[in-house]
Amino acid sequence: MPTISVFEPALCCTTGVCGEDLDENLVTFTADAAWLTQQGGTVTRHTLANDPLAFVHNSTVKSFLEIASSAGLPLALVDGVTVLTGRYPTRSELARWAGLDTPSAAPAGALTLNLADTSEPGCCSPGPSDCG
């Protein structure tokens, strides 16, 4: 099974649940990486603050940082080949890269935060759209 490596910016923790600001993308990625590991996949995570030698010793990552700087992170590699930059991979991408069937939905019992704005443009309230 391919090895997925994710090189992340300097973080206070890898869960996204530290400090005052919750990083939902990081929380989701942490859950997705754990899911992949449970499916038998391999995901290694390296943060610039806690594992700087991993960045220096990997020529692909080192070259990436020289051009894009840490602002371009996260960087995802599959067996050493760059597959994604600038955002965390989705569960579907992780599954595909690992050679697993792509999950069709979140697993049973998964928490959905529903933080996306689902209101219609121009709507003032949840009632009839007579905002005139």
The first five atom37 places (N, CA, C, CB, O) and aatype in JSON, in Angstrom:
{
  "aatype": [12, 14, 16, 9, 15, 19, 13, 6, 14, 0, 10, 4, 4, 16, 16, 7, 19, 4, 7, 6, 3, 10, 3, 6, 2, 10, 19, 16, 13, 16, 0, 3, 0, 0, 17, 10, 16, 5, 5, 7, 7, 16, 19, 16, 1, 8, 16, 10, 0, 2, 3, 14, 10, 0, 13, 19, 8, 2, 15, 16, 19, 11, 15, 13, 10, 6, 9, 0, 15, 15, 0, 7, 10, 14, 10, 0, 10, 19, 3, 7, 19, 16, 19, 10, 16, 7, 1, 18, 14, 16, 1, 15, 6, 10, 0, 1, 17, 0, 7, 10, 3, 16, 14, 15, 0, 0, 14, 0, 7, 0, 10, 16, 10, 2, 10, 0, 3, 16, 15, 6, 14, 7, 4, 4, 15, 14, 7, 14, 15, 3, 4, 7],
  "atom_mask": [
    [1, 1, 1, 1, 1],
    [1, 1, 1, 1, 1],
    [1, 1, 1, 1, 1],
    [1, 1, 1, 1, 1],
    [1, 1, 1, 1, 1],
    [1, 1, 1, 1, 1],
    [1, 1, 1, 1, 1],
    [1, 1, 1, 1, 1],
    [1, 1, 1, 1, 1],
    [1, 1, 1, 1, 1],
    [1, 1, 1, 1, 1],
    [1, 1, 1, 1, 1],
    [1, 1, 1, 1, 1],
    [1, 1, 1, 1, 1],
    [1, 1, 1, 1, 1],
    [1, 1, 1, 0, 1],
    [1, 1, 1, 1, 1],
    [1, 1, 1, 1, 1],
    [1, 1, 1, 0, 1],
    [1, 1, 1, 1, 1],
    [1, 1, 1, 1, 1],
    [1, 1, 1, 1, 1],
    [1, 1, 1, 1, 1],
    [1, 1, 1, 1, 1],
    [1, 1, 1, 1, 1],
    [1, 1, 1, 1, 1],
    [1, 1, 1, 1, 1],
    [1, 1, 1, 1, 1],
    [1, 1, 1, 1, 1],
    [1, 1, 1, 1, 1],
    [1, 1, 1, 1, 1],
    [1, 1, 1, 1, 1],
    [1, 1, 1, 1, 1],
    [1, 1, 1, 1, 1],
    [1, 1, 1, 1, 1],
    [1, 1, 1, 1, 1],
    [1, 1, 1, 1, 1],
    [1, 1, 1, 1, 1],
    [1, 1, 1, 1, 1],
    [1, 1, 1, 0, 1],
    [1, 1, 1, 0, 1],
    [1, 1, 1, 1, 1],
    [1, 1, 1, 1, 1],
    [1, 1, 1, 1, 1],
    [1, 1, 1, 1, 1],
    [1, 1, 1, 1, 1],
    [1, 1, 1, 1, 1],
    [1, 1, 1, 1, 1],
    [1, 1, 1, 1, 1],
    [1, 1, 1, 1, 1],
    [1, 1, 1, 1, 1],
    [1, 1, 1, 1, 1],
    [1, 1, 1, 1, 1],
    [1, 1, 1, 1, 1],
    [1, 1, 1, 1, 1],
    [1, 1, 1, 1, 1],
    [1, 1, 1, 1, 1],
    [1, 1, 1, 1, 1],
    [1, 1, 1, 1, 1],
    [1, 1, 1, 1, 1],
    [1, 1, 1, 1, 1],
    [1, 1, 1, 1, 1],
    [1, 1, 1, 1, 1],
    [1, 1, 1, 1, 1],
    [1, 1, 1, 1, 1],
    [1, 1, 1, 1, 1],
    [1, 1, 1, 1, 1],
    [1, 1, 1, 1, 1],
    [1, 1, 1, 1, 1],
    [1, 1, 1, 1, 1],
    [1, 1, 1, 1, 1],
    [1, 1, 1, 0, 1],
    [1, 1, 1, 1, 1],
    [1, 1, 1, 1, 1],
    [1, 1, 1, 1, 1],
    [1, 1, 1, 1, 1],
    [1, 1, 1, 1, 1],
    [1, 1, 1, 1, 1],
    [1, 1, 1, 1, 1],
    [1, 1, 1, 0, 1],
    [1, 1, 1, 1, 1],
    [1, 1, 1, 1, 1],
    [1, 1, 1, 1, 1],
    [1, 1, 1, 1, 1],
    [1, 1, 1, 1, 1],
    [1, 1, 1, 0, 1],
    [1, 1, 1, 1, 1],
    [1, 1, 1, 1, 1],
    [1, 1, 1, 1, 1],
    [1, 1, 1, 1, 1],
    [1, 1, 1, 1, 1],
    [1, 1, 1, 1, 1],
    [1, 1, 1, 1, 1],
    [1, 1, 1, 1, 1],
    [1, 1, 1, 1, 1],
    [1, 1, 1, 1, 1],
    [1, 1, 1, 1, 1],
    [1, 1, 1, 1, 1],
    [1, 1, 1, 0, 1],
    [1, 1, 1, 1, 1],
    [1, 1, 1, 1, 1],
    [1, 1, 1, 1, 1],
    [1, 1, 1, 1, 1],
    [1, 1, 1, 1, 1],
    [1, 1, 1, 1, 1],
    [1, 1, 1, 1, 1],
    [1, 1, 1, 1, 1],
    [1, 1, 1, 1, 1],
    [1, 1, 1, 0, 1],
    [1, 1, 1, 1, 1],
    [1, 1, 1, 1, 1],
    [1, 1, 1, 1, 1],
    [1, 1, 1, 1, 1],
    [1, 1, 1, 1, 1],
    [1, 1, 1, 1, 1],
    [1, 1, 1, 1, 1],
    [1, 1, 1, 1, 1],
    [1, 1, 1, 1, 1],
    [1, 1, 1, 1, 1],
    [1, 1, 1, 1, 1],
    [1, 1, 1, 1, 1],
    [1, 1, 1, 0, 1],
    [1, 1, 1, 1, 1],
    [1, 1, 1, 1, 1],
    [1, 1, 1, 1, 1],
    [1, 1, 1, 1, 1],
    [1, 1, 1, 0, 1],
    [1, 1, 1, 1, 1],
    [1, 1, 1, 1, 1],
    [1, 1, 1, 1, 1],
    [1, 1, 1, 1, 1],
    [1, 1, 1, 0, 1]
  ],
  "atom_positions": [
    [[0.85, -1.17, 0.0], [0.0, 0.0, 0.0], [0.9, 1.24, 0.0], [-0.97, -0.01, 1.23], [1.91, 1.28, 0.71]],
    [[0.55, 2.25, -0.78], [1.37, 3.47, -0.85], [1.46, 4.18, 0.5], [0.79, 4.41, -1.88], [0.58, 4.06, 1.35]],
    [[2.55, 4.91, 0.67], [2.75, 5.71, 1.86], [2.41, 7.16, 1.56], [4.21, 5.59, 2.38], [2.93, 7.75, 0.62]],
    [[1.53, 7.73, 2.37], [1.12, 9.12, 2.23], [1.83, 9.92, 3.31], [-0.44, 9.29, 2.34], [1.75, 9.58, 4.49]],
    [[2.52, 10.97, 2.91], [3.21, 11.85, 3.84], [2.64, 13.25, 3.71], [4.74, 11.85, 3.59], [2.5, 13.78, 2.61]],
    [[2.31, 13.84, 4.85], [1.77, 15.2, 4.85], [2.71, 16.08, 5.67], [0.31, 15.24, 5.43], [2.97, 15.81, 6.84]],
    [[3.21, 17.12, 5.03], [4.11, 18.08, 5.66], [3.31, 19.33, 5.97], [5.34, 18.41, 4.74], [2.79, 20.0, 5.08]],
    [[3.21, 19.63, 7.27], [2.32, 20.69, 7.74], [3.1, 21.9, 8.25], [1.42, 20.16, 8.83], [4.27, 21.78, 8.61]],
    [[2.44, 23.05, 8.27], [3.1, 24.23, 8.83], [3.32, 24.05, 10.33], [2.25, 25.5, 8.56], [2.86, 23.07, 10.91]],
    [[4.02, 24.98, 10.94], [4.24, 24.93, 12.38], [2.91, 25.03, 13.09], [5.2, 26.07, 12.84], [2.17, 25.99, 12.91]],
    [[2.6, 24.03, 13.91], [1.33, 23.96, 14.64], [1.63, 23.77, 16.11], [0.43, 22.81, 14.11], [2.65, 23.18, 16.48]],
    [[0.73, 24.27, 16.95], [0.91, 24.02, 18.39], [0.51, 22.58, 18.71], [0.07, 25.01, 19.23], [1.02, 21.99, 19.66]],
    [[-0.41, 22.0, 17.91], [-0.79, 20.6, 18.05], [-1.32, 20.12, 16.7], [-1.85, 20.41, 19.19], [-1.7, 20.93, 15.85]],
    [[-1.35, 18.83, 16.5], [-1.78, 18.3, 15.2], [-3.26, 18.02, 15.13], [-1.03, 17.05, 14.9], [-3.76, 17.62, 14.07]],
    [[-3.99, 18.23, 16.23], [-5.41, 17.92, 16.22], [-6.26, 19.09, 15.74], [-5.86, 17.51, 17.59], [-7.36, 18.88, 15.23]],
    [[-5.78, 20.32, 15.9], [-6.56, 21.49, 15.54], [-7.48, 21.96, 16.65], [0.0, 0.0, 0.0], [-8.24, 22.91, 16.48]],
    [[-7.4, 21.29, 17.81], [-8.28, 21.62, 18.92], [-7.51, 22.32, 20.04], [-8.96, 20.36, 19.45], [-7.89, 22.22, 21.21]],
    [[-6.46, 22.99, 19.71], [-5.69, 23.69, 20.73], [-5.79, 25.2, 20.5], [-4.2, 23.23, 20.71], [-6.06, 25.65, 19.39]],
    [[-5.58, 25.94, 21.55], [-5.65, 27.39, 21.42], [-7.09, 27.86, 21.34], [0.0, 0.0, 0.0], [-8.03, 27.09, 21.56]],
    [[-7.26, 29.12, 21.02], [-8.58, 29.72, 20.99], [-9.32, 29.49, 19.67], [-8.47, 31.2, 21.24], [-10.56, 29.45, 19.66]],
    [[-8.6, 29.34, 18.59], [-9.24, 29.19, 17.27], [-9.24, 27.72, 16.85], [-8.51, 30.04, 16.22], [-8.19, 27.1, 16.72]],
    [[-10.43, 27.19, 16.63], [-10.59, 25.82, 16.16], [-10.39, 25.79, 14.66], [-11.98, 25.25, 16.56], [-11.07, 26.51, 13.93]],
    [[-9.47, 24.96, 14.18], [-9.24, 24.81, 12.75], [-10.0, 23.57, 12.28], [-7.71, 24.69, 12.43], [-9.53, 22.45, 12.42]],
    [[-11.19, 23.79, 11.71], [-12.03, 22.67, 11.28], [-11.36, 21.8, 10.23], [-13.35, 23.19, 10.73], [-11.53, 20.58, 10.24]],
    [[-10.59, 22.41, 9.32], [-9.9, 21.62, 8.29], [-8.92, 20.66, 8.93], [-9.18, 22.54, 7.29], [-8.8, 19.51, 8.49]],
    [[-8.23, 21.11, 9.94], [-7.26, 20.27, 10.62], [-7.95, 19.18, 11.44], [-6.36, 21.12, 11.52], [-7.48, 18.04, 11.48]],
    [[-9.05, 19.51, 12.08], [-9.82, 18.52, 12.83], [-10.33, 17.43, 11.89], [-11.01, 19.19, 13.58], [-10.23, 16.24, 12.19]],
    [[-10.87, 17.84, 10.75], [-11.38, 16.89, 9.76], [-10.25, 16.01, 9.23], [-12.07, 17.62, 8.61], [-10.41, 14.8, 9.12]],
    [[-9.11, 16.62, 8.89], [-7.99, 15.84, 8.37], [-7.49, 14.84, 9.41], [-6.86, 16.76, 7.93], [-7.17, 13.7, 9.07]],
    [[-7.42, 15.25, 10.66], [-6.97, 14.34, 11.71], [-7.88, 13.13, 11.79], [-6.92, 15.07, 13.07], [-7.41, 12.0, 11.92]],
    [[-9.19, 13.35, 11.72], [-10.16, 12.24, 11.74], [-10.01, 11.38, 10.49], [-11.6, 12.77, 11.84], [-10.07, 10.15, 10.58]],
    [[-9.81, 12.0, 9.33], [-9.68, 11.25, 8.09], [-8.39, 10.42, 8.07], [-9.7, 12.2, 6.89], [-8.38, 9.3, 7.57]],
    [[-7.31, 10.98, 8.61], [-6.04, 10.24, 8.67], [-6.18, 9.04, 9.61], [-4.89, 11.17, 9.15], [-5.66, 7.96, 9.33]],
    [[-6.89, 9.23, 10.73], [-7.12, 8.12, 11.66], [-7.97, 7.04, 10.98], [-7.82, 8.62, 12.96], [-7.72, 5.84, 11.15]],
    [[-8.98, 7.47, 10.21], [-9.81, 6.52, 9.48], [-8.97, 5.7, 8.52], [-10.93, 7.25, 8.72], [-9.11, 4.47, 8.44]],
    [[-8.09, 6.37, 7.77], [-7.26, 5.67, 6.8], [-6.35, 4.65, 7.5], [-6.41, 6.67, 6.0], [-6.16, 3.54, 7.0]],
    [[-5.8, 5.03, 8.63], [-4.95, 4.12, 9.38], [-5.75, 2.9, 9.83], [-4.33, 4.84, 10.6], [-5.24, 1.78, 9.8]],
    [[-6.99, 3.11, 10.25], [-7.86, 1.99, 10.65], [-8.16, 1.06, 9.47], [-9.16, 2.52, 11.25], [-8.44, -0.12, 9.67]],
    [[-8.12, 1.6, 8.26], [-8.36, 0.8, 7.06], [-7.1, 0.09, 6.58], [-8.92, 1.68, 5.95], [-7.14, -0.65, 5.59]],
    [[-5.98, 0.3, 7.28], [-4.72, -0.34, 6.91], [-3.79, 0.55, 6.11], [0.0, 0.0, 0.0], [-2.72, 0.11, 5.7]],
    [[-4.17, 1.79, 5.88], [-3.33, 2.73, 5.14], [-2.25, 3.32, 6.02], [0.0, 0.0, 0.0], [-2.26, 3.18, 7.24]],
    [[-1.31, 3.99, 5.37], [-0.21, 4.61, 6.09], [-0.15, 6.1, 5.79], [1.13, 3.94, 5.72], [0.01, 6.51, 4.64]],
    [[-0.3, 6.9, 6.84], [-0.18, 8.35, 6.73], [0.85, 8.79, 7.76], [-1.56, 9.07, 6.96], [0.71, 8.53, 8.95]],
    [[1.88, 9.47, 7.28], [2.84, 10.07, 8.2], [2.67, 11.57, 8.15], [4.31, 9.65, 7.86], [2.5, 12.15, 7.08]],
    [[2.71, 12.19, 9.31], [2.54, 13.64, 9.41], [3.8, 14.25, 10.0], [1.3, 14.01, 10.27], [4.36, 13.74, 10.97]],
    [[4.24, 15.34, 9.38], [5.42, 16.05, 9.84], [5.07, 17.53, 9.97], [6.63, 15.85, 8.88], [4.61, 18.14, 9.01]],
    [[5.28, 18.09, 11.15], [5.03, 19.52, 11.32], [6.37, 20.25, 11.36], [4.21, 19.8, 12.61], [7.36, 19.75, 11.89]],
    [[6.37, 21.43, 10.79], [7.59, 22.21, 10.69], [8.17, 22.51, 12.07], [7.33, 23.51, 9.95], [9.39, 22.55, 12.23]],
    [[7.32, 22.73, 13.07], [7.8, 23.06, 14.41], [8.38, 21.85, 15.14], [6.68, 23.65, 15.23], [9.38, 21.97, 15.85]],
    [[7.76, 20.68, 14.97], [8.16, 19.5, 15.74], [9.08, 18.53, 15.01], [6.95, 18.77, 16.17], [9.72, 17.7, 15.65]],
    [[9.15, 18.62, 13.71], [9.94, 17.66, 12.93], [10.65, 18.35, 11.76], [9.05, 16.52, 12.41], [10.48, 17.93, 10.61]],
    [[11.43, 19.4, 12.02], [12.05, 20.15, 10.93], [13.03, 19.34, 10.08], [12.76, 21.35, 11.48], [13.21, 19.64, 8.9]],
    [[13.65, 18.32, 10.66], [14.61, 17.52, 9.89], [13.93, 16.74, 8.77], [15.35, 16.56, 10.8], [14.55, 16.47, 7.75]],
    [[12.67, 16.37, 8.96], [11.95, 15.67, 7.9], [11.81, 16.58, 6.67], [10.55, 15.22, 8.39], [11.83, 16.09, 5.54]],
    [[11.68, 17.88, 6.88], [11.58, 18.85, 5.8], [12.93, 19.02, 5.1], [11.07, 20.2, 6.32], [12.99, 19.14, 3.88]],
    [[13.99, 19.02, 5.87], [15.34, 19.24, 5.33], [15.85, 18.02, 4.59], [16.3, 19.61, 6.45], [16.52, 18.14, 3.57]],
    [[15.54, 16.84, 5.11], [16.08, 15.6, 4.53], [15.3, 15.07, 3.33], [16.13, 14.54, 5.58], [15.74, 14.12, 2.69]],
    [[14.18, 15.66, 3.02], [13.4, 15.25, 1.86], [13.61, 16.3, 0.76], [11.87, 15.08, 2.21], [13.16, 17.43, 0.91]],
    [[14.27, 15.93, -0.32], [14.63, 16.9, -1.36], [13.4, 17.53, -2.02], [15.5, 16.23, -2.43], [13.43, 18.7, -2.39]],
    [[12.33, 16.77, -2.17], [11.11, 17.32, -2.76], [10.52, 18.41, -1.86], [10.06, 16.21, -2.99], [10.15, 19.48, -2.34]],
    [[10.45, 18.12, -0.58], [9.89, 19.08, 0.38], [10.81, 20.29, 0.52], [9.68, 18.41, 1.76], [10.34, 21.43, 0.58]],
    [[12.08, 20.05, 0.57], [13.06, 21.15, 0.69], [12.94, 22.09, -0.5], [14.5, 20.59, 0.8], [12.92, 23.31, -0.32]],
    [[12.86, 21.55, -1.7], [12.72, 22.38, -2.91], [11.4, 23.13, -2.89], [12.81, 21.51, -4.18], [11.34, 24.3, -3.27]],
    [[10.34, 22.47, -2.45], [9.04, 23.11, -2.36], [9.1, 24.32, -1.43], [7.97, 22.12, -1.87], [8.6, 25.4, -1.77]],
    [[9.71, 24.15, -0.27], [9.81, 25.26, 0.69], [10.66, 26.41, 0.16], [10.4, 24.75, 2.0], [10.37, 27.57, 0.44]],
    [[11.69, 26.09, -0.6], [12.53, 27.14, -1.18], [11.75, 28.0, -2.16], [13.74, 26.53, -1.88], [12.03, 29.19, -2.3]],
    [[10.79, 27.42, -2.84], [10.0, 28.16, -3.83], [8.73, 28.76, -3.21], [9.62, 27.24, -5.0], [8.46, 29.94, -3.39]],
    [[7.97, 27.96, -2.49], [6.66, 28.4, -1.99], [6.7, 28.92, -0.56], [5.68, 27.27, -2.07], [5.77, 29.6, -0.13]],
    [[7.72, 28.61, 0.19], [7.86, 28.91, 1.62], [6.8, 28.14, 2.41], [7.72, 30.44, 1.88], [6.02, 27.38, 1.84]],
    [[6.8, 28.32, 3.69], [5.85, 27.58, 4.53], [4.41, 28.01, 4.28], [6.2, 27.77, 6.0], [3.48, 27.32, 4.7]],
    [[4.21, 29.14, 3.6], [2.86, 29.59, 3.26], [2.18, 28.62, 2.29], [2.9, 30.99, 2.64], [0.95, 28.62, 2.19]],
    [[2.94, 27.79, 1.58], [2.37, 26.83, 0.64], [1.95, 25.52, 1.29], [0.0, 0.0, 0.0], [1.36, 24.67, 0.63]],
    [[2.25, 25.35, 2.56], [1.9, 24.13, 3.27], [0.42, 24.13, 3.63], [2.76, 23.96, 4.52], [-0.18, 25.2, 3.77]],
    [[-0.16, 22.97, 3.8], [0.42, 21.63, 3.82], [0.76, 21.11, 2.42], [-0.53, 20.68, 4.5], [0.22, 21.56, 1.41]],
    [[1.65, 20.16, 2.41], [2.12, 19.5, 1.2], [1.92, 18.0, 1.39], [3.63, 19.85, 0.89], [2.37, 17.43, 2.39]],
    [[1.25, 17.36, 0.45], [1.02, 15.91, 0.54], [1.81, 15.2, -0.55], [-0.5, 15.59, 0.42], [1.78, 15.59, -1.72]],
    [[2.5, 14.14, -0.15], [3.27, 13.29, -1.07], [2.74, 11.87, -0.98], [4.8, 13.34, -0.75], [2.37, 11.41, 0.11]],
    [[2.7, 11.18, -2.1], [2.39, 9.75, -2.12], [3.6, 9.06, -2.72], [1.07, 9.44, -2.95], [3.96, 9.28, -3.87]],
    [[4.22, 8.22, -1.91], [5.46, 7.55, -2.3], [6.47, 8.54, -2.88], [5.17, 6.44, -3.32], [7.14, 8.25, -3.87]],
    [[6.55, 9.71, -2.25], [7.54, 10.71, -2.63], [7.13, 11.65, -3.75], [0.0, 0.0, 0.0], [7.89, 12.56, -4.09]],
    [[5.96, 11.46, -4.33], [5.49, 12.3, -5.44], [4.47, 13.3, -4.9], [4.86, 11.43, -6.58], [3.55, 12.93, -4.18]],
    [[4.65, 14.57, -5.26], [3.73, 15.62, -4.82], [2.36, 15.4, -5.45], [4.29, 17.02, -5.18], [2.24, 15.29, -6.67]],
    [[1.32, 15.34, -4.6], [-0.04, 15.15, -5.09], [-0.97, 16.29, -4.69], [-0.59, 13.84, -4.58], [-2.05, 16.43, -5.27]],
    [[-0.57, 17.1, -3.71], [-1.46, 18.17, -3.25], [-0.66, 19.2, -2.46], [-2.6, 17.6, -2.38], [0.23, 18.86, -1.69]],
    [[-0.98, 20.47, -2.68], [-0.35, 21.55, -1.92], [-1.4, 22.57, -1.5], [0.76, 22.22, -2.75], [-2.43, 22.74, -2.16]],
    [[-1.12, 23.25, -0.4], [-1.94, 24.38, 0.01], [-3.19, 24.08, 0.79], [0.0, 0.0, 0.0], [-3.84, 25.0, 1.28]],
    [[-3.56, 22.8, 0.93], [-4.73, 22.42, 1.72], [-4.55, 20.96, 2.15], [-6.07, 22.62, 0.92], [-3.72, 20.23, 1.61]],
    [[-5.37, 20.57, 3.12], [-5.33, 19.19, 3.58], [-6.14, 18.31, 2.63], [-5.87, 19.07, 5.02], [-7.14, 18.76, 2.08]],
    [[-5.7, 17.05, 2.44], [-6.46, 16.15, 1.58], [-7.78, 15.73, 2.22], [-5.63, 14.91, 1.26], [-7.92, 15.71, 3.44]],
    [[-8.73, 15.41, 1.37], [-10.03, 14.91, 1.82], [-9.93, 13.41, 2.09], [-11.14, 15.21, 0.78], [-8.96, 12.76, 1.71]],
    [[-10.94, 12.88, 2.74], [-11.0, 11.44, 2.99], [-11.01, 10.66, 1.67], [-12.24, 11.08, 3.83], [-10.36, 9.63, 1.55]],
    [[-11.75, 11.16, 0.69], [-11.81, 10.5, -0.62], [-10.44, 10.48, -1.28], [-12.82, 11.2, -1.53], [-10.05, 9.47, -1.87]],
    [[-9.71, 11.6, -1.2], [-8.37, 11.64, -1.79], [-7.44, 10.66, -1.07], [-7.78, 13.07, -1.74], [-6.7, 9.92, -1.72]],
    [[-7.48, 10.65, 0.25], [-6.64, 9.71, 1.01], [-6.94, 8.28, 0.62], [-6.84, 9.9, 2.52], [-6.03, 7.48, 0.4]],
    [[-8.22, 7.95, 0.53], [-8.62, 6.59, 0.16], [-8.12, 6.23, -1.23], [-10.15, 6.44, 0.22], [-7.59, 5.14, -1.44]],
    [[-8.29, 7.14, -2.18], [-7.86, 6.88, -3.56], [-6.36, 6.68, -3.62], [-8.28, 8.04, -4.49], [-5.88, 5.74, -4.26]],
    [[-5.61, 7.55, -2.95], [-4.14, 7.43, -2.97], [-3.67, 6.15, -2.32], [-3.51, 8.63, -2.28], [-2.64, 5.6, -2.7]],
    [[-4.41, 5.67, -1.32], [-4.03, 4.44, -0.62], [-4.51, 3.19, -1.36], [-4.61, 4.45, 0.8], [-4.17, 2.07, -0.97]],
    [[-5.29, 3.39, -2.44], [-5.78, 2.26, -3.2], [-7.0, 1.6, -2.58], [0.0, 0.0, 0.0], [-7.29, 0.43, -2.85]],
    [[-7.72, 2.35, -1.76], [-8.94, 1.83, -1.13], [-10.15, 2.32, -1.9], [-9.02, 2.26, 0.34], [-10.07, 3.27, -2.68]],
    [[-11.28, 1.67, -1.66], [-12.54, 2.15, -2.23], [-12.84, 3.51, -1.61], [-13.71, 1.15, -1.98], [-12.65, 3.71, -0.41]],
    [[-13.29, 4.42, -2.43], [-13.62, 5.76, -1.94], [-14.86, 5.69, -1.08], [-13.82, 6.74, -3.12], [-15.88, 5.16, -1.51]],
    [[-14.79, 6.23, 0.15], [-15.98, 6.2, 1.0], [-17.08, 7.08, 0.41], [-15.63, 6.67, 2.43], [-16.81, 8.17, -0.09]],
    [[-18.31, 6.59, 0.47], [-19.42, 7.36, -0.1], [-19.97, 8.36, 0.89], [-20.52, 6.43, -0.57], [-20.57, 9.36, 0.48]],
    [[-19.79, 8.12, 2.16], [-20.32, 9.03, 3.18], [-19.5, 8.87, 4.44], [-21.83, 8.75, 3.45], [-18.69, 7.95, 4.57]],
    [[-19.73, 9.77, 5.36], [-19.06, 9.69, 6.66], [-19.52, 8.41, 7.36], [-19.36, 10.95, 7.53], [-20.66, 7.98, 7.18]],
    [[-18.65, 7.81, 8.16], [-19.02, 6.58, 8.85], [-20.12, 6.84, 9.88], [-17.8, 5.96, 9.52], [-20.3, 7.96, 10.34]],
    [[-20.84, 5.77, 10.22], [-21.91, 5.87, 11.22], [-21.34, 6.43, 12.51], [-22.59, 4.5, 11.47], [-20.27, 6.03, 12.95]],
    [[-22.07, 7.35, 13.11], [-21.64, 7.96, 14.35], [-20.73, 9.15, 14.18], [0.0, 0.0, 0.0], [-20.32, 9.76, 15.17]],
    [[-20.42, 9.51, 12.95], [-19.54, 10.65, 12.71], [-20.3, 11.93, 13.05], [-19.05, 10.68, 11.24], [-21.5, 12.04, 12.81]],
    [[-19.58, 12.87, 13.59], [-20.15, 14.15, 13.98], [-20.13, 15.1, 12.8], [-19.4, 14.76, 15.17], [-19.09, 15.31, 12.18]],
    [[-21.29, 15.68, 12.48], [-21.38, 16.68, 11.43], [-21.59, 18.02, 12.1], [-22.53, 16.36, 10.42], [-22.55, 18.19, 12.85]],
    [[-20.71, 18.98, 11.85], [-20.78, 20.27, 12.52], [-21.76, 21.22, 11.86], [-19.43, 20.89, 12.57], [-22.25, 22.14, 12.51]],
    [[-22.05, 21.03, 10.56], [-22.99, 21.88, 9.84], [-22.72, 23.37, 10.04], [-24.41, 21.56, 10.28], [-23.63, 24.12, 10.38]],
    [[-21.5, 23.78, 9.82], [-21.14, 25.17, 10.0], [-21.21, 25.97, 8.71], [-19.77, 25.27, 10.58], [-20.99, 27.18, 8.73]],
    [[-21.51, 25.32, 7.62], [-21.6, 26.03, 6.34], [-22.87, 26.87, 6.32], [-21.59, 25.03, 5.15], [-23.89, 26.48, 6.89]],
    [[-22.8, 28.02, 5.68], [-23.96, 28.9, 5.56], [-24.86, 28.34, 4.47], [-23.53, 30.37, 5.24], [-24.49, 28.32, 3.3]],
    [[-26.04, 27.89, 4.87], [-26.96, 27.3, 3.9], [-28.11, 28.23, 3.57], [-27.5, 25.98, 4.42], [-29.06, 27.83, 2.88]],
    [[-28.05, 29.45, 4.06], [-29.13, 30.38, 3.76], [-29.06, 30.82, 2.32], [-29.08, 31.6, 4.69], [-27.99, 30.85, 1.71]],
    [[-30.21, 31.16, 1.77], [-30.26, 31.6, 0.38], [-29.82, 33.05, 0.31], [-31.67, 31.43, -0.21], [-30.1, 33.82, 1.24]],
    [[-29.14, 33.45, -0.77], [-28.72, 34.83, -0.91], [-29.93, 35.77, -0.85], [-27.95, 35.03, -2.22], [-30.96, 35.51, -1.48]],
    [[-29.81, 36.83, -0.11], [-30.86, 37.83, -0.04], [-31.95, 37.52, 0.95], [0.0, 0.0, 0.0], [-32.9, 38.3, 1.06]],
    [[-31.86, 36.45, 1.65], [-32.9, 36.09, 2.6], [-32.6, 36.73, 3.95], [-33.01, 34.55, 2.74], [-31.48, 36.66, 4.44]],
    [[-33.6, 37.35, 4.54], [-33.42, 38.05, 5.81], [-33.73, 37.18, 7.01], [-34.29, 39.27, 5.85], [-33.17, 37.4, 8.09]],
    [[-34.59, 36.21, 6.87], [-35.0, 35.39, 8.01], [-35.4, 34.01, 7.49], [-36.17, 36.05, 8.8], [-35.54, 33.81, 6.28]],
    [[-35.58, 33.06, 8.43], [-35.95, 31.72, 8.01], [-37.34, 31.6, 7.42], [-35.84, 30.81, 9.16], [-37.67, 30.55, 6.86]],
    [[-38.18, 32.63, 7.51], [-39.54, 32.56, 6.99], [-39.59, 32.79, 5.5], [0.0, 0.0, 0.0], [-38.58, 32.63, 4.81]],
    [[-40.74, 33.17, 4.99], [-40.89, 33.44, 3.55], [-39.9, 34.52, 3.11], [-42.34, 33.88, 3.21], [-39.56, 35.43, 3.87]],
    [[-39.47, 34.38, 1.89], [-38.45, 35.31, 1.38], [-39.09, 36.58, 0.85], [-37.61, 34.63, 0.27], [-39.16, 36.79, -0.36]],
    [[-39.56, 37.42, 1.76], [-40.14, 38.7, 1.38], [-39.37, 39.83, 2.07], [-41.65, 38.77, 1.74], [-39.93, 40.64, 2.81]],
    [[-38.07, 39.84, 1.8], [-37.19, 40.75, 2.51], [-37.19, 42.14, 1.94], [-35.81, 40.22, 2.5], [-36.51, 43.01, 2.48]],
    [[-37.9, 42.38, 0.9], [-37.97, 43.61, 0.16], [-37.75, 44.8, 0.93], [0.0, 0.0, 0.0], [-37.79, 45.91, 0.39]]
  ]
}
